[in-house]
Amino acid sequence: MFLNRKIDIDTKEKTIVDYVAQAIQGDKDAFCYLIRYFEKDMNAIAMCILKDEANVADAIGEGVLKAYKNINTLKNLNVFKSWLLKIIVNECNAILRKNSKLVVLDKNDFEFIECNDKYENLDIKRALENLSPKHKIIIELYYYQDMSVEEIGNILEISEGTVKSRLSRARQNLYQMLREV
């Protein structure tokens, strides 16, 4: 698990839990290190939900600020990644709610930016893009972020049974889409 990974800084070995403990005690450098360490994870989740770099940056910025202000409420040092990603997911959902009130007059007036992501197989990438948002986020968290069903349930605030059924349905949908290719 990621919490047992050792990080070599100044020839002194520390684990993620050590940095979390220091951040809770008010060490800004430790908090900044944690944010840099999980930056790719936060970006991947936010891009999965929002698909717009400006909104992703807003969600991550707001999420990091909330995490910094509330890190002292974190009781279990071992769940920092899940806790942080849950904040990011909540910020993404807030942006989606806010943007759902906007009316787009003509979609052709906007240029969509293709991002470079870690999905290398184009057939799989296309299939993932065709999944519903609730299934796509489950696949992202489970396979690309290597999170457990329990962690995903906590982040998305759904039961483990719901996570398992959505994961199963997402796999079935992906299988069907890839079979047709």
Summary of the structure (lengths in Angstrom):
residues: 181
radius of gyration: 17.8
end to end distance: 35.3
largest distance: 57.1
contacts: 469
relative contact order: 0.10
helix: 72%
strand: 4%
